[in-house]
Amino acid sequence: MPLILVIDDDDQVRGMLREMLGRAGYEVADAPNGKEGIRLYRQNPADLVITEIIMPEKEGIETIMDLRREFPGVKIIAMSGGGSIGPEEYLYMARRLGANRTFAKPLERDELLKAVGELIGI
């Protein structure tokens, strides 16, 4: 069963993704910030990482850069609900730094599951 690591500081978003991805047949691990997410990835590399961009501790852009540097083949989906400059700028930056796909929140379930399947190769 493919493993997906979800990194998001919002407990509700992590719970929703854990449930949605679990129902779709994936094993899911989660972390509340990039620092914890990278620690979990080092312990048990996931087939895919889904990360929020704006978080405390270690935000998503830095998390993407660190994962890409240490694990060049990692597959990453970045998501953002925006912030001071809106989600488009953050997601553009995430793509430039190595995210394979990006999504603005609120997430569209079918689009996200399609991207997950394509990136994992299912």
Secondary structure by P-SEA (a helix, b strand, c coil): cbbbbbbcccaaaaaaaaaaaaaabbbbbbbccaaaaaaaaaaccccbbbbbcccccccaaaaaaaaaaacccbbbbbbbccccccaaaaaaaaaaacccccccccccaaaaaaaaaaaacc
